[in-house]
């Protein structure tokens, strides 16, 4: 998943995606601790996907704050 795909989603969809990714990360860590995980790079990739989702949400939050500040200073 790349940032462009994430930006096409709504905030609600991104939050759902983060929840799913965190659950998947938990399961991957359990597999790693029990020795069942063959490819440990999947953990890193999942963490990066969570970070990308959080980054897009933060970008949107900052953009909304800037719009609100402009609106209040113009009034």
mmCIF file of the N, C-alpha and C atoms, coordinates in Angstrom:
data_MODEL
# 
_entry.id   MODEL 
# 
loop_
_atom_site.group_PDB 
_atom_site.id 
_atom_site.type_symbol 
_atom_site.label_atom_id 
_atom_site.label_alt_id 
_atom_site.label_comp_id 
_atom_site.label_asym_id 
_atom_site.label_entity_id 
_atom_site.label_seq_id 
_atom_site.pdbx_PDB_ins_code 
_atom_site.Cartn_x 
_atom_site.Cartn_y 
_atom_site.Cartn_z 
_atom_site.occupancy 
_atom_site.B_iso_or_equiv 
_atom_site.pdbx_formal_charge 
_atom_site.auth_seq_id 
_atom_site.auth_comp_id 
_atom_site.auth_asym_id 
_atom_site.auth_atom_id 
_atom_site.pdbx_PDB_model_num 
ATOM 1   N N  . UNK A 1 1  ? 0.856   -1.171  0.000  1.00 0.00 ? 1  UNK A N  1 
ATOM 2   C CA . UNK A 1 1  ? 0.000   0.000   0.000  1.00 0.00 ? 1  UNK A CA 1 
ATOM 3   C C  . UNK A 1 1  ? 0.903   1.235   0.000  1.00 0.00 ? 1  UNK A C  1 
ATOM 4   N N  . UNK A 1 2  ? 0.599   2.151   -0.915 1.00 0.00 ? 2  UNK A N  1 
ATOM 5   C CA . UNK A 1 2  ? 1.389   3.372   -0.941 1.00 0.00 ? 2  UNK A CA 1 
ATOM 6   C C  . UNK A 1 2  ? 0.535   4.565   -0.530 1.00 0.00 ? 2  UNK A C  1 
ATOM 7   N N  . UNK A 1 3  ? 1.184   5.697   -0.361 1.00 0.00 ? 3  UNK A N  1 
ATOM 8   C CA . UNK A 1 3  ? 0.500   6.884   0.159  1.00 0.00 ? 3  UNK A CA 1 
ATOM 9   C C  . UNK A 1 3  ? -0.603  7.354   -0.782 1.00 0.00 ? 3  UNK A C  1 
ATOM 10  N N  . UNK A 1 4  ? -0.422  7.181   -2.074 1.00 0.00 ? 4  UNK A N  1 
ATOM 11  C CA . UNK A 1 4  ? -1.449  7.607   -3.027 1.00 0.00 ? 4  UNK A CA 1 
ATOM 12  C C  . UNK A 1 4  ? -2.742  6.819   -2.813 1.00 0.00 ? 4  UNK A C  1 
ATOM 13  N N  . UNK A 1 5  ? -2.620  5.522   -2.603 1.00 0.00 ? 5  UNK A N  1 
ATOM 14  C CA . UNK A 1 5  ? -3.801  4.689   -2.347 1.00 0.00 ? 5  UNK A CA 1 
ATOM 15  C C  . UNK A 1 5  ? -4.486  5.100   -1.050 1.00 0.00 ? 5  UNK A C  1 
ATOM 16  N N  . UNK A 1 6  ? -3.696  5.436   -0.056 1.00 0.00 ? 6  UNK A N  1 
ATOM 17  C CA . UNK A 1 6  ? -4.256  5.829   1.238  1.00 0.00 ? 6  UNK A CA 1 
ATOM 18  C C  . UNK A 1 6  ? -4.980  7.163   1.112  1.00 0.00 ? 6  UNK A C  1 
ATOM 19  N N  . UNK A 1 7  ? -4.408  8.097   0.369  1.00 0.00 ? 7  UNK A N  1 
ATOM 20  C CA . UNK A 1 7  ? -5.020  9.425   0.219  1.00 0.00 ? 7  UNK A CA 1 
ATOM 21  C C  . UNK A 1 7  ? -6.374  9.361   -0.482 1.00 0.00 ? 7  UNK A C  1 
ATOM 22  N N  . UNK A 1 8  ? -6.604  8.315   -1.256 1.00 0.00 ? 8  UNK A N  1 
ATOM 23  C CA . UNK A 1 8  ? -7.883  8.160   -1.949 1.00 0.00 ? 8  UNK A CA 1 
ATOM 24  C C  . UNK A 1 8  ? -8.995  7.705   -1.007 1.00 0.00 ? 8  UNK A C  1 
ATOM 25  N N  . UNK A 1 9  ? -8.631  7.233   0.177  1.00 0.00 ? 9  UNK A N  1 
ATOM 26  C CA . UNK A 1 9  ? -9.616  6.729   1.134  1.00 0.00 ? 9  UNK A CA 1 
ATOM 27  C C  . UNK A 1 9  ? -10.113 7.850   2.042  1.00 0.00 ? 9  UNK A C  1 
ATOM 28  N N  . UNK A 1 10 ? -11.282 7.616   2.636  1.00 0.00 ? 10 UNK A N  1 
ATOM 29  C CA . UNK A 1 10 ? -11.815 8.567   3.610  1.00 0.00 ? 10 UNK A CA 1 
ATOM 30  C C  . UNK A 1 10 ? -11.114 8.350   4.952  1.00 0.00 ? 10 UNK A C  1 
ATOM 31  N N  . UNK A 1 11 ? -11.274 9.307   5.856  1.00 0.00 ? 11 UNK A N  1 
ATOM 32  C CA . UNK A 1 11 ? -10.666 9.180   7.182  1.00 0.00 ? 11 UNK A CA 1 
ATOM 33  C C  . UNK A 1 11 ? -11.152 7.927   7.894  1.00 0.00 ? 11 UNK A C  1 
ATOM 34  N N  . UNK A 1 12 ? -12.440 7.644   7.771  1.00 0.00 ? 12 UNK A N  1 
ATOM 35  C CA . UNK A 1 12 ? -13.017 6.468   8.425  1.00 0.00 ? 12 UNK A CA 1 
ATOM 36  C C  . UNK A 1 12 ? -12.388 5.184   7.883  1.00 0.00 ? 12 UNK A C  1 
ATOM 37  N N  . UNK A 1 13 ? -12.195 5.121   6.574  1.00 0.00 ? 13 UNK A N  1 
ATOM 38  C CA . UNK A 1 13 ? -11.573 3.945   5.964  1.00 0.00 ? 13 UNK A CA 1 
ATOM 39  C C  . UNK A 1 13 ? -10.123 3.801   6.418  1.00 0.00 ? 13 UNK A C  1 
ATOM 40  N N  . UNK A 1 14 ? -9.426  4.920   6.545  1.00 0.00 ? 14 UNK A N  1 
ATOM 41  C CA . UNK A 1 14 ? -8.034  4.874   6.992  1.00 0.00 ? 14 UNK A CA 1 
ATOM 42  C C  . UNK A 1 14 ? -7.960  4.382   8.436  1.00 0.00 ? 14 UNK A C  1 
ATOM 43  N N  . UNK A 1 15 ? -8.856  4.871   9.284  1.00 0.00 ? 15 UNK A N  1 
ATOM 44  C CA . UNK A 1 15 ? -8.867  4.423   10.680 1.00 0.00 ? 15 UNK A CA 1 
ATOM 45  C C  . UNK A 1 15 ? -9.159  2.928   10.769 1.00 0.00 ? 15 UNK A C  1 
ATOM 46  N N  . UNK A 1 16 ? -10.067 2.440   9.938  1.00 0.00 ? 16 UNK A N  1 
ATOM 47  C CA . UNK A 1 16 ? -10.346 1.002   9.896  1.00 0.00 ? 16 UNK A CA 1 
ATOM 48  C C  . UNK A 1 16 ? -9.121  0.226   9.436  1.00 0.00 ? 16 UNK A C  1 
ATOM 49  N N  . UNK A 1 17 ? -8.422  0.772   8.444  1.00 0.00 ? 17 UNK A N  1 
ATOM 50  C CA . UNK A 1 17 ? -7.218  0.131   7.927  1.00 0.00 ? 17 UNK A CA 1 
ATOM 51  C C  . UNK A 1 17 ? -6.140  0.060   9.012  1.00 0.00 ? 17 UNK A C  1 
ATOM 52  N N  . UNK A 1 18 ? -5.976  1.137   9.771  1.00 0.00 ? 18 UNK A N  1 
ATOM 53  C CA . UNK A 1 18 ? -4.996  1.148   10.858 1.00 0.00 ? 18 UNK A CA 1 
ATOM 54  C C  . UNK A 1 18 ? -5.335  0.074   11.883 1.00 0.00 ? 18 UNK A C  1 
ATOM 55  N N  . UNK A 1 19 ? -6.605  -0.031  12.224 1.00 0.00 ? 19 UNK A N  1 
ATOM 56  C CA . UNK A 1 19 ? -7.035  -1.038  13.192 1.00 0.00 ? 19 UNK A CA 1 
ATOM 57  C C  . UNK A 1 19 ? -6.715  -2.446  12.683 1.00 0.00 ? 19 UNK A C  1 
ATOM 58  N N  . UNK A 1 20 ? -6.998  -2.698  11.408 1.00 0.00 ? 20 UNK A N  1 
ATOM 59  C CA . UNK A 1 20 ? -6.708  -4.007  10.822 1.00 0.00 ? 20 UNK A CA 1 
ATOM 60  C C  . UNK A 1 20 ? -5.207  -4.286  10.803 1.00 0.00 ? 20 UNK A C  1 
ATOM 61  N N  . UNK A 1 21 ? -4.424  -3.268  10.461 1.00 0.00 ? 21 UNK A N  1 
ATOM 62  C CA . UNK A 1 21 ? -2.976  -3.443  10.404 1.00 0.00 ? 21 UNK A CA 1 
ATOM 63  C C  . UNK A 1 21 ? -2.385  -3.704  11.787 1.00 0.00 ? 21 UNK A C  1 
ATOM 64  N N  . UNK A 1 22 ? -2.906  -3.026  12.805 1.00 0.00 ? 22 UNK A N  1 
ATOM 65  C CA . UNK A 1 22 ? -2.407  -3.253  14.164 1.00 0.00 ? 22 UNK A CA 1 
ATOM 66  C C  . UNK A 1 22 ? -2.728  -4.665  14.631 1.00 0.00 ? 22 UNK A C  1 
ATOM 67  N N  . UNK A 1 23 ? -3.903  -5.149  14.265 1.00 0.00 ? 23 UNK A N  1 
ATOM 68  C CA . UNK A 1 23 ? -4.271  -6.522  14.616 1.00 0.00 ? 23 UNK A CA 1 
ATOM 69  C C  . UNK A 1 23 ? -3.356  -7.517  13.892 1.00 0.00 ? 23 UNK A C  1 
ATOM 70  N N  . UNK A 1 24 ? -3.088  -7.250  12.621 1.00 0.00 ? 24 UNK A N  1 
ATOM 71  C CA . UNK A 1 24 ? -2.193  -8.110  11.856 1.00 0.00 ? 24 UNK A CA 1 
ATOM 72  C C  . UNK A 1 24 ? -0.784  -8.085  12.445 1.00 0.00 ? 24 UNK A C  1 
ATOM 73  N N  . UNK A 1 25 ? -0.330  -6.909  12.868 1.00 0.00 ? 25 UNK A N  1 
ATOM 74  C CA . UNK A 1 25 ? 0.996   -6.784  13.467 1.00 0.00 ? 25 UNK A CA 1 
ATOM 75  C C  . UNK A 1 25 ? 1.089   -7.594  14.751 1.00 0.00 ? 25 UNK A C  1 
ATOM 76  N N  . UNK A 1 26 ? 0.040   -7.554  15.549 1.00 0.00 ? 26 UNK A N  1 
ATOM 77  C CA . UNK A 1 26 ? 0.006   -8.335  16.784 1.00 0.00 ? 26 UNK A CA 1 
ATOM 78  C C  . UNK A 1 26 ? 0.145   -9.825  16.471 1.00 0.00 ? 26 UNK A C  1 
ATOM 79  N N  . UNK A 1 27 ? -0.606  -10.292 15.480 1.00 0.00 ? 27 UNK A N  1 
ATOM 80  C CA . UNK A 1 27 ? -0.548  -11.708 15.107 1.00 0.00 ? 27 UNK A CA 1 
ATOM 81  C C  . UNK A 1 27 ? 0.827   -12.084 14.562 1.00 0.00 ? 27 UNK A C  1 
ATOM 82  N N  . UNK A 1 28 ? 1.424   -11.176 13.795 1.00 0.00 ? 28 UNK A N  1 
ATOM 83  C CA . UNK A 1 28 ? 2.761   -11.440 13.261 1.00 0.00 ? 28 UNK A CA 1 
ATOM 84  C C  . UNK A 1 28 ? 3.790   -11.545 14.382 1.00 0.00 ? 28 UNK A C  1 
ATOM 85  N N  . UNK A 1 29 ? 3.665   -10.686 15.384 1.00 0.00 ? 29 UNK A N  1 
ATOM 86  C CA . UNK A 1 29 ? 4.601   -10.742 16.510 1.00 0.00 ? 29 UNK A CA 1 
ATOM 87  C C  . UNK A 1 29 ? 4.440   -12.043 17.296 1.00 0.00 ? 29 UNK A C  1 
ATOM 88  N N  . UNK A 1 30 ? 3.204   -12.509 17.422 1.00 0.00 ? 30 UNK A N  1 
ATOM 89  C CA . UNK A 1 30 ? 2.982   -13.795 18.084 1.00 0.00 ? 30 UNK A CA 1 
ATOM 90  C C  . UNK A 1 30 ? 3.626   -14.927 17.289 1.00 0.00 ? 30 UNK A C  1 
ATOM 91  N N  . UNK A 1 31 ? 3.474   -14.886 15.978 1.00 0.00 ? 31 UNK A N  1 
ATOM 92  C CA . UNK A 1 31 ? 4.082   -15.911 15.134 1.00 0.00 ? 31 UNK A CA 1 
ATOM 93  C C  . UNK A 1 31 ? 5.601   -15.873 15.245 1.00 0.00 ? 31 UNK A C  1 
ATOM 94  N N  . UNK A 1 32 ? 6.161   -14.669 15.308 1.00 0.00 ? 32 UNK A N  1 
ATOM 95  C CA . UNK A 1 32 ? 7.611   -14.537 15.423 1.00 0.00 ? 32 UNK A CA 1 
ATOM 96  C C  . UNK A 1 32 ? 8.101   -15.130 16.740 1.00 0.00 ? 32 UNK A C  1 
ATOM 97  N N  . UNK A 1 33 ? 7.371   -14.844 17.817 1.00 0.00 ? 33 UNK A N  1 
ATOM 98  C CA . UNK A 1 33 ? 7.808   -15.337 19.125 1.00 0.00 ? 33 UNK A CA 1 
ATOM 99  C C  . UNK A 1 33 ? 7.694   -16.853 19.231 1.00 0.00 ? 33 UNK A C  1 
ATOM 100 N N  . UNK A 1 34 ? 6.770   -17.435 18.490 1.00 0.00 ? 34 UNK A N  1 
ATOM 101 C CA . UNK A 1 34 ? 6.623   -18.894 18.536 1.00 0.00 ? 34 UNK A CA 1 
ATOM 102 C C  . UNK A 1 34 ? 7.460   -19.583 17.466 1.00 0.00 ? 34 UNK A C  1 
ATOM 103 N N  . UNK A 1 35 ? 8.160   -18.804 16.649 1.00 0.00 ? 35 UNK A N  1 
ATOM 104 C CA . UNK A 1 35 ? 9.045   -19.371 15.646 1.00 0.00 ? 35 UNK A CA 1 
ATOM 105 C C  . UNK A 1 35 ? 8.345   -19.800 14.370 1.00 0.00 ? 35 UNK A C  1 
ATOM 106 N N  . UNK A 1 36 ? 7.116   -19.393 14.172 1.00 0.00 ? 36 UNK A N  1 
ATOM 107 C CA . UNK A 1 36 ? 6.365   -19.802 12.986 1.00 0.00 ? 36 UNK A CA 1 
ATOM 108 C C  . UNK A 1 36 ? 6.504   -18.827 11.822 1.00 0.00 ? 36 UNK A C  1 
ATOM 109 N N  . UNK A 1 37 ? 7.005   -17.641 12.074 1.00 0.00 ? 37 UNK A N  1 
ATOM 110 C CA . UNK A 1 37 ? 7.096   -16.618 11.032 1.00 0.00 ? 37 UNK A CA 1 
ATOM 111 C C  . UNK A 1 37 ? 8.342   -16.861 10.190 1.00 0.00 ? 37 UNK A C  1 
ATOM 112 N N  . UNK A 1 38 ? 8.145   -17.046 8.891  1.00 0.00 ? 38 UNK A N  1 
ATOM 113 C CA . UNK A 1 38 ? 9.263   -17.316 7.997  1.00 0.00 ? 38 UNK A CA 1 
ATOM 114 C C  . UNK A 1 38 ? 9.905   -16.027 7.486  1.00 0.00 ? 38 UNK A C  1 
ATOM 115 N N  . UNK A 1 39 ? 9.081   -15.034 7.164  1.00 0.00 ? 39 UNK A N  1 
ATOM 116 C CA . UNK A 1 39 ? 9.584   -13.791 6.594  1.00 0.00 ? 39 UNK A CA 1 
ATOM 117 C C  . UNK A 1 39 ? 9.362   -12.652 7.588  1.00 0.00 ? 39 UNK A C  1 
ATOM 118 N N  . UNK A 1 40 ? 10.404  -12.266 8.294  1.00 0.00 ? 40 UNK A N  1 
ATOM 119 C CA . UNK A 1 40 ? 10.284  -11.226 9.312  1.00 0.00 ? 40 UNK A CA 1 
ATOM 120 C C  . UNK A 1 40 ? 10.150  -9.830  8.709  1.00 0.00 ? 40 UNK A C  1 
ATOM 121 N N  . UNK A 1 41 ? 10.404  -9.690  7.425  1.00 0.00 ? 41 UNK A N  1 
ATOM 122 C CA . UNK A 1 41 ? 10.248  -8.384  6.775  1.00 0.00 ? 41 UNK A CA 1 
ATOM 123 C C  . UNK A 1 41 ? 8.791   -7.950  6.733  1.00 0.00 ? 41 UNK A C  1 
ATOM 124 N N  . UNK A 1 42 ? 7.873   -8.894  6.870  1.00 0.00 ? 42 UNK A N  1 
ATOM 125 C CA . UNK A 1 42 ? 6.447   -8.570  6.861  1.00 0.00 ? 42 UNK A CA 1 
ATOM 126 C C  . UNK A 1 42 ? 6.114   -7.670  8.047  1.00 0.00 ? 42 UNK A C  1 
ATOM 127 N N  . UNK A 1 43 ? 6.768   -7.874  9.176  1.00 0.00 ? 43 UNK A N  1 
ATOM 128 C CA . UNK A 1 43 ? 6.538   -7.038  10.355 1.00 0.00 ? 43 UNK A CA 1 
ATOM 129 C C  . UNK A 1 43 ? 6.942   -5.597  10.049 1.00 0.00 ? 43 UNK A C  1 
ATOM 130 N N  . UNK A 1 44 ? 8.099   -5.438  9.447  1.00 0.00 ? 44 UNK A N  1 
ATOM 131 C CA . UNK A 1 44 ? 8.585   -4.101  9.099  1.00 0.00 ? 44 UNK A CA 1 
ATOM 132 C C  . UNK A 1 44 ? 7.637   -3.426  8.112  1.00 0.00 ? 44 UNK A C  1 
ATOM 133 N N  . UNK A 1 45 ? 7.192   -4.166  7.112  1.00 0.00 ? 45 UNK A N  1 
ATOM 134 C CA . UNK A 1 45 ? 6.288   -3.607  6.108  1.00 0.00 ? 45 UNK A CA 1 
ATOM 135 C C  . UNK A 1 45 ? 4.967   -3.180  6.738  1.00 0.00 ? 45 UNK A C  1 
ATOM 136 N N  . UNK A 1 46 ? 4.454   -3.968  7.665  1.00 0.00 ? 46 UNK A N  1 
ATOM 137 C CA . UNK A 1 46 ? 3.196   -3.640  8.337  1.00 0.00 ? 46 UNK A CA 1 
ATOM 138 C C  . UNK A 1 46 ? 3.350   -2.379  9.173  1.00 0.00 ? 46 UNK A C  1 
ATOM 139 N N  . UNK A 1 47 ? 4.472   -2.258  9.879  1.00 0.00 ? 47 UNK A N  1 
ATOM 140 C CA . UNK A 1 47 ? 4.724   -1.051  10.666 1.00 0.00 ? 47 UNK A CA 1 
ATOM 141 C C  . UNK A 1 47 ? 4.793   0.184   9.768  1.00 0.00 ? 47 UNK A C  1 
ATOM 142 N N  . UNK A 1 48 ? 5.415   0.045   8.613  1.00 0.00 ? 48 UNK A N  1 
ATOM 143 C CA . UNK A 1 48 ? 5.515   1.161   7.675  1.00 0.00 ? 48 UNK A CA 1 
ATOM 144 C C  . UNK A 1 48 ? 4.143   1.538   7.127  1.00 0.00 ? 48 UNK A C  1 
ATOM 145 N N  . UNK A 1 49 ? 3.301   0.548   6.866  1.00 0.00 ? 49 UNK A N  1 
ATOM 146 C CA . UNK A 1 49 ? 1.943   0.832   6.390  1.00 0.00 ? 49 UNK A CA 1 
ATOM 147 C C  . UNK A 1 49 ? 1.149   1.607   7.440  1.00 0.00 ? 49 UNK A C  1 
ATOM 148 N N  . UNK A 1 50 ? 1.294   1.225   8.704  1.00 0.00 ? 50 UNK A N  1 
ATOM 149 C CA . UNK A 1 50 ? 0.614   1.943   9.789  1.00 0.00 ? 50 UNK A CA 1 
ATOM 150 C C  . UNK A 1 50 ? 1.112   3.387   9.835  1.00 0.00 ? 50 UNK A C  1 
ATOM 151 N N  . UNK A 1 51 ? 2.414   3.568   9.704  1.00 0.00 ? 51 UNK A N  1 
ATOM 152 C CA . UNK A 1 51 ? 2.991   4.916   9.735  1.00 0.00 ? 51 UNK A CA 1 
ATOM 153 C C  . UNK A 1 51 ? 2.491   5.758   8.563  1.00 0.00 ? 51 UNK A C  1 
ATOM 154 N N  . UNK A 1 52 ? 2.374   5.155   7.378  1.00 0.00 ? 52 UNK A N  1 
ATOM 155 C CA . UNK A 1 52 ? 1.858   5.892   6.220  1.00 0.00 ? 52 UNK A CA 1 
ATOM 156 C C  . UNK A 1 52 ? 0.429   6.355   6.462  1.00 0.00 ? 52 UNK A C  1 
ATOM 157 N N  . UNK A 1 53 ? -0.385  5.480   7.006  1.00 0.00 ? 53 UNK A N  1 
ATOM 158 C CA . UNK A 1 53 ? -1.779  5.838   7.298  1.00 0.00 ? 53 UNK A CA 1 
ATOM 159 C C  . UNK A 1 53 ? -1.840  6.986   8.303  1.00 0.00 ? 53 UNK A C  1 
ATOM 160 N N  . UNK A 1 54 ? -1.044  6.890   9.353  1.00 0.00 ? 54 UNK A N  1 
ATOM 161 C CA . UNK A 1 54 ? -1.026  7.952   10.361 1.00 0.00 ? 54 UNK A CA 1 
ATOM 162 C C  . UNK A 1 54 ? -0.532  9.273   9.771  1.00 0.00 ? 54 UNK A C  1 
ATOM 163 N N  . UNK A 1 55 ? 0.422   9.205   8.859  1.00 0.00 ? 55 UNK A N  1 
ATOM 164 C CA . UNK A 1 55 ? 0.952   10.406  8.224  1.00 0.00 ? 55 UNK A CA 1 
ATOM 165 C C  . UNK A 1 55 ? -0.122  11.100  7.393  1.00 0.00 ? 55 UNK A C  1 
ATOM 166 N N  . UNK A 1 56 ? -0.882  10.335  6.625  1.00 0.00 ? 56 UNK A N  1 
ATOM 167 C CA . UNK A 1 56 ? -1.942  10.922  5.802  1.00 0.00 ? 56 UNK A CA 1 
ATOM 168 C C  . UNK A 1 56 ? -3.006  11.555  6.687  1.00 0.00 ? 56 UNK A C  1 
ATOM 169 N N  . UNK A 1 57 ? -3.373  10.886  7.772  1.00 0.00 ? 57 UNK A N  1 
ATOM 170 C CA . UNK A 1 57 ? -4.355  11.462  8.695  1.00 0.00 ? 57 UNK A CA 1 
ATOM 171 C C  . UNK A 1 57 ? -3.845  12.769  9.288  1.00 0.00 ? 57 UNK A C  1 
ATOM 172 N N  . UNK A 1 58 ? -2.574  12.800  9.657  1.00 0.00 ? 58 UNK A N  1 
ATOM 173 C CA . UNK A 1 58 ? -1.989  14.010  10.242 1.00 0.00 ? 58 UNK A CA 1 
ATOM 174 C C  . UNK A 1 58 ? -1.935  15.141  9.212  1.00 0.00 ? 58 UNK A C  1 
ATOM 175 N N  . UNK A 1 59 ? -1.595  14.820  7.964  1.00 0.00 ? 59 UNK A N  1 
ATOM 176 C CA . UNK A 1 59 ? -1.583  15.833  6.914  1.00 0.00 ? 59 UNK A CA 1 
ATOM 177 C C  . UNK A 1 59 ? -2.958  16.469  6.766  1.00 0.00 ? 59 UNK A C  1 
ATOM 178 N N  . UNK A 1 60 ? -3.986  15.638  6.786  1.00 0.00 ? 60 UNK A N  1 
ATOM 179 C CA . UNK A 1 60 ? -5.351  16.153  6.658  1.00 0.00 ? 60 UNK A CA 1 
ATOM 180 C C  . UNK A 1 60 ? -5.726  17.013  7.857  1.00 0.00 ? 60 UNK A C  1 
ATOM 181 N N  . UNK A 1 61 ? -5.306  16.591  9.041  1.00 0.00 ? 61 UNK A N  1 
ATOM 182 C CA . UNK A 1 61 ? -5.613  17.353  10.251 1.00 0.00 ? 61 UNK A CA 1 
ATOM 183 C C  . UNK A 1 61 ? -4.955  18.731  10.184 1.00 0.00 ? 61 UNK A C  1 
ATOM 184 N N  . UNK A 1 62 ? -3.705  18.779  9.783  1.00 0.00 ? 62 UNK A N  1 
ATOM 185 C CA . UNK A 1 62 ? -2.999  20.058  9.680  1.00 0.00 ? 62 UNK A CA 1 
ATOM 186 C C  . UNK A 1 62 ? -3.619  20.949  8.606  1.00 0.00 ? 62 UNK A C  1 
ATOM 187 N N  . UNK A 1 63 ? -4.034  20.361  7.502  1.00 0.00 ? 63 UNK A N  1 
ATOM 188 C CA . UNK A 1 63 ? -4.676  21.144  6.442  1.00 0.00 ? 63 UNK A CA 1 
ATOM 189 C C  . UNK A 1 63 ? -5.984  21.741  6.943  1.00 0.00 ? 63 UNK A C  1 
ATOM 190 N N  . UNK A 1 64 ? -6.751  20.974  7.699  1.00 0.00 ? 64 UNK A N  1 
ATOM 191 C CA . UNK A 1 64 ? -8.007  21.484  8.254  1.00 0.00 ? 64 UNK A CA 1 
ATOM 192 C C  . UNK A 1 64 ? -7.758  22.604  9.252  1.00 0.00 ? 64 UNK A C  1 
ATOM 193 N N  . UNK A 1 65 ? -6.706  22.482  10.054 1.00 0.00 ? 65 UNK A N  1 
ATOM 194 C CA . UNK A 1 65 ? -6.377  23.524  11.022 1.00 0.00 ? 65 UNK A CA 1 
ATOM 195 C C  . UNK A 1 65 ? -5.971  24.814  10.314 1.00 0.00 ? 65 UNK A C  1 
ATOM 196 N N  . UNK A 1 66 ? -5.221  24.694  9.226  1.00 0.00 ? 66 UNK A N  1 
ATOM 197 C CA . UNK A 1 66 ? -4.811  25.883  8.480  1.00 0.00 ? 66 UNK A CA 1 
ATOM 198 C C  . UNK A 1 66 ? -6.014  26.576  7.863  1.00 0.00 ? 66 UNK A C  1 
ATOM 199 N N  . UNK A 1 67 ? -6.952  25.799  7.351  1.00 0.00 ? 67 UNK A N  1 
ATOM 200 C CA . UNK A 1 67 ? -8.164  26.378  6.773  1.00 0.00 ? 67 UNK A CA 1 
ATOM 201 C C  . UNK A 1 67 ? -8.962  27.083  7.858  1.00 0.00 ? 67 UNK A C  1 
ATOM 202 N N  . UNK A 1 68 ? -9.045  26.474  9.037  1.00 0.00 ? 68 UNK A N  1 
ATOM 203 C CA . UNK A 1 68 ? -9.787  27.075  10.145 1.00 0.00 ? 68 UNK A CA 1 
ATOM 204 C C  . UNK A 1 68 ? -9.125  28.377  10.603 1.00 0.00 ? 68 UNK A C  1 
ATOM 205 N N  . UNK A 1 69 ? -7.795  28.393  10.645 1.00 0.00 ? 69 UNK A N  1 
ATOM 206 C CA . UNK A 1 69 ? -7.082  29.608  11.044 1.00 0.00 ? 69 UNK A CA 1 
ATOM 207 C C  . UNK A 1 69 ? -7.287  30.722  10.026 1.00 0.00 ? 69 UNK A C  1 
ATOM 208 N N  . UNK A 1 70 ? -7.240  30.384  8.748  1.00 0.00 ? 70 UNK A N  1 
ATOM 209 C CA . UNK A 1 70 ? -7.469  31.391  7.709  1.00 0.00 ? 70 UNK A CA 1 
ATOM 210 C C  . UNK A 1 70 ? -8.880  31.940  7.803  1.00 0.00 ? 70 UNK A C  1 
ATOM 211 N N  . UNK A 1 71 ? -9.833  31.058  8.036  1.00 0.00 ? 71 UNK A N  1 
ATOM 212 C CA . UNK A 1 71 ? -11.224 31.480  8.139  1.00 0.00 ? 71 UNK A CA 1 
ATOM 213 C C  . UNK A 1 71 ? -11.458 32.388  9.324  1.00 0.00 ? 71 UNK A C  1 
ATOM 214 N N  . UNK A 1 72 ? -10.830 32.112  10.449 1.00 0.00 ? 72 UNK A N  1 
ATOM 215 C CA . UNK A 1 72 ? -11.037 32.940  11.640 1.00 0.00 ? 72 UNK A CA 1 
ATOM 216 C C  . UNK A 1 72 ? -10.285 34.265  11.535 1.00 0.00 ? 72 UNK A C  1 
ATOM 217 N N  . UNK A 1 73 ? -9.164  34.302  10.828 1.00 0.00 ? 73 UNK A N  1 
ATOM 218 C CA . UNK A 1 73 ? -8.424  35.555  10.699 1.00 0.00 ? 73 UNK A CA 1 
ATOM 219 C C  . UNK A 1 73 ? -9.052  36.471  9.648  1.00 0.00 ? 73 UNK A C  1 
ATOM 220 N N  . UNK A 1 74 ? -9.766  35.901  8.684  1.00 0.00 ? 74 UNK A N  1 
ATOM 221 C CA . UNK A 1 74 ? -10.437 36.706  7.665  1.00 0.00 ? 74 UNK A CA 1 
ATOM 222 C C  . UNK A 1 74 ? -11.702 37.356  8.202  1.00 0.00 ? 74 UNK A C  1 
ATOM 223 N N  . UNK A 1 75 ? -12.306 36.778  9.197  1.00 0.00 ? 75 UNK A N  1 
ATOM 224 C CA . UNK A 1 75 ? -13.593 37.273  9.710  1.00 0.00 ? 75 UNK A CA 1 
ATOM 225 C C  . UNK A 1 75 ? -13.459 38.516  10.519 1.00 0.00 ? 75 UNK A C  1 
# 
